[in-house]
Every structure is written in C-alpha cells, then in structure tokens.
Amino acid sequence: MAVPKKKVSKSRRDKRRSHHALSTPAYVEDQESGELRRPHHVDLKTGKYRGRQILEPKSEY
C-alpha cells in the first residue's frame, strides 16, 4: 500500500487545489433581443440561434 513518506505542506497542498474553484457561467447580450444568453446556445425568448429560427418563441421565459 502506498503511504506518503513525509507530510505534505499546506503550501504544496493548496497549490494542487488551486484549479478546483468553480467558475461562474458566461453570459453574452443577444444582438437582436438584448437578452442575456449563454454563448453558443439558443436564445429561448426568440428561439433563434445565429440568425436562424430553431424553436418556436416562448413568451413565458
């Protein structure tokens, strides 16, 4: 069984965990409707993606 030979210092432990933080999701303003939406996602209010009508527009969002 693998057992560490020395205690891992707080500095080394925290350097390893520096990439574990969660990032906030990015939002962009839609050019047509002005609503915030995720990049590379369909705008749920208008139902459009890259200028094309993909879904039927919904008024309850």
Number of C-alpha atoms within 10 A of each C-alpha: 3 4 5 7 6 6 6 10 9 9 9 9 10 12 10 10 10 8 9 8 7 6 7 6 7 9 11 12 12 15 10 10 11 9 14 14 16 13 13 9 10 17 22 18 17 18 15 18 15 12 9 9 13 14 14 11 14 10 8 6 7
